């Protein structure tokens, strides 16, 4: 079994809250901290905080306190020095909403922290404590789930030992080596173009797109079609009373033609519970189903993170950092050009790499 092992992009996908962890490689000019998460739709889900601190506790010195307060409609920024808070900064509004995936990128520059939220520049917060003193990232909040924390760049980026990110326990291994999670956005002070909730990250394998909170059913073109080593990252949650949803890779032309890979999650459908059916439909005719799996990784109202990776001979699927199934090709990979998602599921984010 293999786990993420890119030493230049240390990542933590096993985030328990409250979270306290060292900043991988230290905080230097050009370092980016990427945080993806979701605040649950709960009456008491009023906010959370992301903090860059000099030690493993907020006190006595916290260089950046980034505190979204949904009940006040603002994000408060501040610094604590010697146990006392400085002057707050509150302008900018509230770009974070309950029940929707958010991404925060904090980039350290020589004079300030540049912060982007959901692909758009949000604020510049000038240093009040020397950047070299900052060593820890602290995240806390009620009804908050963090999907991943990723560190990238920096003038003095020191590689971690292969397969490990300093300060973090190694996450459970995949049954294949899928590479890093979706690449971060390239930060620019002018912000990110993000029309209609779609943001375009830097070119990756297949020139991927990122899509947030798409409508279901979804028909999404696959950039460059499927090819060996292409990966599809899907983060979502089945509806509270979910019975069934499916993820399908289609071959043109569409309609009643070919499903190269049908991944049908049956939570409780037609007398069948906790089964994922895999199949192929060619010229309108279904083939033999595959149902065998070691476990069932989906549950109503429970977030999942899924990767579909194309190899030379099969699709390999990982769910929640664990290898789930392998499905041998029954149709040519190169003809697959569309991803379809339908059923009782909400998709937070989707990305191709």
N, C-alpha and C positions, 0 to 999 in steps of 0.2 A: 504494500500500500504506500502511496506517495502523497505528500502534502505540499502545499505551496512552498516554494523554496527559492523565490527570487529575492536575493539578499538586498537588492537596491530598492525594493518596494515592500518593506516590512508591513505586514497587515495583520490585524486582529479581527477575526470574524466571530469570536466567542466572547462577546462583551456582556458582562453582568454589571448591573447598576446597584449602588453607586460604583463608578469605575475610577480607579486611580492607577496610572501606569506611567513609567518613564517615557520621555520623548525620545524615540529611537534616533540615535546619532547626535542627540543634543539639538538645541534650537540655534540655527545659524541663518545667515542671510540666504534667501531663496528656498528655505525649507517650507514645504506645504503639508498641512494636516487636513486630510479629507475625512469627513464624518457623514455617514448616511444613516438615517433613522426615520422613525415615525412616532408621532404623538397620538395616542389612542383617542378615539371619540368617547370621552368620558366627561361628565359634568365637572369633575374635580381635576381634570387635566389642564392646568392653568399655565404651565411653563416648565422650564428646565434651565440648566446652566452648563456652559462649557468654559473651563478655566485653565489658564496657563499659569502654573505656580512654580515657586522656587523650591518647594519641598513637597513631600507626600500629603500635606494637609493644606487647606486654604490659608490658614493663619501661619505665620504672621504676614507673609508677602505673596500676593497674587498679582501677576503682571497684567493679565487680561481676564476679566470676568465678563462673559458674553451670556446675557440672561434674557432669553425670550419670555415675555410676560403676555400671554394671550388675553388675560383678563384686563390688561391695561392697554392693549393694542400697540405695544412698543417692545423694542429690544434694548435693554439697559446695558451699557458698557461702562466699566469702571476698573480701578486698580486699588488693591489693598496694600498699604505699606506700614509695617510695624503694628499690624492689627487694626489699623484705621482706614476707612474708605475715603477715597478722594471724591472729586466732583463727577457726577454722572453725565453720560451722554445718552440721549434718548431719541433723537430724530431718526427718521427713515421709515417709520411705519412697521407693519408686521407681515412679512412675506411667508410666514410659516402657518399652516392650517392643520387642525386636527384631522386625523384619518388620511393624511396625504404624506407620501414620502418626501423628506427634505434632504438636501445635501448642503453642507457647510464646508467651505474651503477657507482655511486661514493660511495666508502666506506671509512669512516674515521678511521685511525689507530692512534696510539700514536705519530707517527713521520711524517706521510704523508697522502695524499689522494691517494687511489688506484682507478684507473679509468679503467673500461672495456667498450668496444664498440662492440655491436653485438656479445656478448658472448666470446670476446677475450680480454685479458689484454692489455691495450693500454699504460698507463703511471703511474708513481708514482711521485707525486708532493709534495715536502717537505713543511711542514708548515713554513710560514713566519709571520703569525699572530696566536696567541694562539687560538686553536680550540674553547675554551669556549666562545670566543667573537662572534663567528659566529651565527647569529640568523635568517637570511633571505635567501631565494632562489629567484633569479631573472632570468627570461628567456626572451629573446627578439630576434626578427628576422623577416624579411620579407618573405612572401610565406612559412611560417612554420606553421604546425599544430601539437599540442601536444595531443596525445591520452590520456595519463594519467601520473600522478606523484604519486609515492608511497614511503612512508617512512617505514623503517623496522629496528628493532634491536636497539642497543645502550645500554650502561651500565646503563643509568638512564631513560630507556623508561617509560614514564608515560602514563597510559591508558587515552584515551579521553572518554568523556561521551558517553554512548551507542548511536550509530547511528550518531555521529558527529565526524568529524576530526577537531582538533583545528585550527583556522585560515582560514577554508574553509567553504563556504556555503554548506549545505547538498544537494547533487545532487538529481534530480527527482527520486522518488521511483520506484522500480520494483513492478510488481504485484505478485512477489514471492521473496523469500529470496535466491538469488543465491550464497551467500557467496562472498569472495573476488575475485578480478580479478586474472588472472593466477599468480601463485607464482613466486617470483623472482628467478633468478639464485643464487646459492651459490657461492659467490666470492672466488677465490683463486688466489694468485699472479701469479701462473703459467698460468692463463688464462683458457678459456673454450674450450673444444673440440667442434668444430662446422663443421664437414665435410659436404660438399655439401649443405650448407645453412641450415642444420638441427642441432638444439641444444637440448640437453636433460637436462631439469631442474630436481630438486630433485623429488623423488617419491611423487606423490599426489594420490588422489582418482582415481584409474584406471591406475596409473603409466604413466602419460601423456607425450606426446611429443610436442615440439614446432616446427613449420615449418614456414619459412619466404619466401614470394614471390614464392609460388609454381606455376608450370605450370598448365594451365587450358586447357582441362579438367583434373580434379584431381580425382584419386581413392586412398583413404588413409585408411589403416587399423585402426580400433579403438582399442586402447590398452585395453585388458580385456573385449571387447565388451561393449554394452550398459547395464546399470543397474540403478536402482533407485539412484538418487542424482548425477549421472554423468552429467557433463556439457561440452559443446563444445563452445569455444570462437572463433569467426570469425571476423576479421577486414578486410575490403575491400573497393573497390570503383567501381561502375558500369562504364563501358566505356563511353566516351563522347556522343556517339550516341546509347547507350544501348537500346535494344528492350526487351531482356528477359534473365534471368539467373535462374538457379535452384540449390537448395541445397537438397541433397537426402540422406536418411539413408537406406542402403541396407541390405537385408538378404541373406546370403549364401544359395545356389550357386547364382552367379550373372548372368549377361547376360540379357536374356529376362524373368527373373523370378520376384522376389519380391522387390518392393519399400515399405518399411514399412512407411516411411514418405517422401512425395514429397512436397517440399516447392518451388513453382514456381513463381518467381517475374516477372510480366509482366508490364514493364514500358510502352511499346507501341508495342503490338504484336497482329497481326491478328484482328485489329479493336478494341482491348481491351486495355485500358489505366489504369495504376495505380491500378492494382489488384494483390493480392498474392493468388494464388490458392493452396490449400492443398488437398492432396489425398493419397490413398494407392493403389498399384497394387499388386494383389495376383494371382499367377499362370497365369500371362499374362493379367489379366483382371482388368481394373480400377474400383474403387468404385465411390461413390458419392462425388462430389467436395464440398469443403467448401471455401467460398469466403468472408464471412462477416468479416469486421474489422473496427475499429473506425477511422483509418487513414492509410495513405500510407507513410512509413518512408524512401523510397528509391528514389534517383534522380541521373541522369547521372552526373558524375564527382564530386559526393559528397560522402565523406567517411561515412561509417557506421560501427558500432560496434554491434555485435549480439551475444546473448547467447541462446543456446538450452539446456534446462535442462530436464532430465528425472525424472518424479515422479513415484509414484506407479501406476497411472492410465492414465497418459497423458504426452505429451511433452508440456512444457511451453516455449514460445519464447519471449525474450526481445530484442528490437532494440533501440540503442541510449539511454540507461538508462530508458526506459519505457516499461512496459508490452505490448506486441503486440497481441499474440493469444495463445490459448490453443487447443491442438489437442489430442483427446482421442485415445488410442491405438486400432488398429484394428488387430494387429498381436503381438505375444509374443515379449516383449522387449529383452529378453535374446538372441534372434537369430540375432540381428542386429550387424554386425561386420565391416561395411565399410561405410565411408563417401565419397560421390561423389558430386563434384561441377562442373558445366558446364555452358557455355553461355557467355554473354557479361559482364564479371566482372573480375577485378583483385583483388587477395587476398593478402593482406599485411602480415597477420600473422594468424596462426591457432594453437589452443592449446586445449588439453583435460585435464580435471581435475575430 
